[in-house]
Amino acid sequence: MTERPEMLANVHADRVKKVASLSGRSARSRHRQFLVEGPGAVSELVAHAPELVRDLYVAVDLANDLTVLAAREAGLYVHLATREVIAAMSGDAQGLLAVARIPAAVGLDVLDGARLVMLLPQASDPGNLGTLIRIADAAGADAVVVCSGSAEVTNPKVVRATTGSLFHLPIVTGVSFDEAAAAAHAAGLAVIAADGGGSLNVLEGAPWLAEPTAWVFGNEAHGISDDELAACDATASIPLFGKAESLNVAAAAAVCLYASAAAQH
């Protein structure tokens, strides 16, 4: 067990300012660290990626929280702090946050042997990106590829929206969509774009759903570009039985990934 004996009580301390600065992209890049905020996400970090934890900050009234006890058992640095200090570090911590190291990059070779993958060419909205990663995790996807032009996966909004799924499956970043599609094809995956005008029906339960698939979900506002569609093997749509014009990207991703997961399992 490694625990700092002093309780952090000064909201103006340099340490507090440094932790708070990690909400910004430049500080994350400079220090190669990011924030994990809230009991749910921190619990998953400690359970599934403790090697990434640099420091854990805990409100004194949560000193005996199960996640804190697990962190102590794992020998992680635990710092007790007042609620005011925790709030100064993060407005979304709910009394518990961690500073985590940005992990080493995951390569596209992670697609070798995969059967279900999510490809995101332009996931620019942090909340949507985090939710999509959570959906991929829930559906049992083998990996998520977040292409260049998307939000950073270490953005606090992304991390919060994943609710810990960020630490459950491989996430490839910093590659172009063409590179991702080519790697998926080389790994034997069919690259299928979710598109409102798609020729395949996701709800028909056709045999193609059981095949290894890399699903492509476009930008919420702009959809999938013509160049991106050209790199796909086919397009698939979800029938709409009511009067809604469309589903948002997260809802569409959940339907598509679960259709594949059900067929594959």
Buried (B, 14 or more C-beta within 10 A) or exposed (E): EEBEEEEBEEBEBEBBEBBBBBBEEEBBEEBEBBBBBBBBBBBBBBBBBBEBBBBBBBBBEBBEBEBBBBBBEBEBBBBBBBEBBBBBBBEBBBBBBBBBBBBEEBEBEBBEEBBBBBBBBBBBBBBBBBBBBBBBBBBBBBBBBBBEEBBBBBBBBBBBBBBBBBBBBBBBBEBEBBBBBBBBBEBEBBBBBBBEEBEBEBEEEBEBBBBBBBBBBBBBEEBBBEEBBEBBBBBBBBEEEEEEEEBEBBBBBBBBBBBBBEBBE
